[in-house]
Amino acid sequence: MKKTSLLEQCANYPEEFSAAVAALDGNAHPLAEYVLQFGALNTELARQTVHDLLLNKPRQRGIKRTASQIKIDLNSWNDVRIDMEKYGITENAAVEKHLNEVDTKISKDTFR
């Protein structure tokens, strides 16, 4: 199986990624429904989450950003990547363009 980035997994399997994020936030029902409906899990995040839930492993402590915040960051970063390819601009220019055009909660430092 080809190794893909978390961003690519989020873009390719948004329903599965959202279900895994909900499970990380403490609500495993969407992920359970996804497994019943589709069977196989395509993202590493979903597989690892199911693994940890089945083994009753404690959730990671000390994460400063919630899964929802991380999802917002990933979506914004995807927009920056698209702008880089579409306009042929540098990463810094794409970040500036994104921050100026989009009403977002993400600071410039988050992109760094």
C-alpha positions as CSV (number, residue, x, y, z in Angstrom):
1,M,0.0,0.0,0.0
2,K,1.3,3.5,-0.9
3,K,2.3,5.7,2.0
4,T,0.2,8.9,2.0
5,S,0.4,12.0,4.2
6,L,-2.2,12.9,6.8
7,L,-3.3,15.8,4.6
8,E,-3.9,13.5,1.6
9,Q,-5.8,11.0,3.7
10,C,-8.0,13.8,5.0
11,A,-8.7,15.0,1.4
12,N,-9.2,11.5,0.0
13,Y,-11.4,10.1,2.8
14,P,-13.1,13.1,4.5
15,E,-16.0,11.1,6.0
16,E,-13.6,8.5,7.5
17,F,-11.3,11.3,8.7
18,S,-14.1,13.1,10.4
19,A,-15.3,9.9,12.1
20,A,-11.8,9.3,13.4
21,V,-11.5,12.9,14.6
22,A,-14.8,12.5,16.5
23,A,-13.5,9.3,18.1
24,L,-10.4,11.1,19.2
25,D,-12.7,13.7,20.8
26,G,-14.4,11.0,22.7
27,N,-17.4,10.1,20.4
28,A,-16.7,6.7,18.8
29,H,-20.2,6.3,17.3
30,P,-19.5,8.0,13.9
31,L,-16.4,5.8,13.5
32,A,-18.4,2.6,14.5
33,E,-21.1,3.5,11.9
34,Y,-18.5,4.2,9.3
35,V,-16.9,0.7,9.9
36,L,-20.3,-1.0,9.6
37,Q,-21.2,0.9,6.4
38,F,-17.9,0.7,4.5
39,G,-15.9,-2.1,6.2
40,A,-12.3,-1.4,5.6
41,L,-10.5,1.7,7.0
42,N,-8.3,3.6,4.6
43,T,-6.6,6.1,6.8
44,E,-3.9,5.4,9.4
45,L,-5.6,7.7,11.8
46,A,-8.8,5.7,11.8
47,R,-7.0,2.4,12.0
48,Q,-4.8,3.6,14.9
49,T,-7.9,5.0,16.7
50,V,-9.8,1.7,16.4
51,H,-6.7,-0.2,17.6
52,D,-6.4,2.0,20.6
53,L,-10.2,1.8,21.4
54,L,-10.2,-2.0,21.1
55,L,-7.2,-2.3,23.4
56,N,-8.7,0.3,25.8
57,K,-5.6,2.4,25.6
58,P,-5.9,5.8,27.3
59,R,-6.2,8.8,25.1
60,Q,-3.1,10.8,24.6
61,R,-2.6,13.5,27.2
62,G,-0.9,16.8,26.7
63,I,-2.2,17.6,23.2
64,K,-2.7,21.3,23.1
65,R,-4.8,21.4,20.0
66,T,-8.0,19.5,19.7
67,A,-8.7,17.2,16.8
68,S,-11.2,19.8,15.4
69,Q,-8.5,22.5,15.4
70,I,-6.1,20.2,13.7
71,K,-8.7,19.4,11.0
72,I,-9.2,23.2,10.4
73,D,-5.4,23.6,10.2
74,L,-5.1,20.7,7.7
75,N,-7.9,22.1,5.5
76,S,-6.2,25.5,5.5
77,W,-2.8,24.0,4.7
78,N,-4.4,22.1,1.8
79,D,-5.7,25.5,0.5
80,V,-2.2,26.9,0.7
81,R,-0.8,23.9,-1.2
82,I,-3.5,24.3,-3.9
83,D,-2.6,28.0,-4.2
84,M,1.1,27.2,-4.5
85,E,0.4,24.8,-7.4
86,K,-2.3,26.9,-9.1
87,Y,-0.4,30.3,-9.1
88,G,3.2,28.9,-9.0
89,I,4.0,31.0,-5.9
90,T,6.2,30.2,-2.9
91,E,4.9,28.7,0.3
92,N,5.3,32.1,2.1
93,A,3.4,33.9,-0.6
94,A,0.6,31.3,-0.5
95,V,0.4,31.5,3.3
96,E,0.1,35.4,3.1
97,K,-2.5,35.1,0.3
98,H,-4.5,32.6,2.3
99,L,-4.4,34.6,5.5
100,N,-5.4,37.8,3.7
101,E,-8.2,36.3,1.7
102,V,-9.8,33.9,4.2
103,D,-11.4,34.8,7.5
104,T,-9.7,32.1,9.6
105,K,-8.8,31.5,13.2
106,I,-5.3,30.3,12.2
107,S,-2.4,32.6,13.0
108,K,0.6,33.0,10.8
109,D,2.7,31.2,13.4
110,T,0.5,28.1,13.1
111,F,1.6,27.7,9.5
112,R,5.2,27.7,10.6
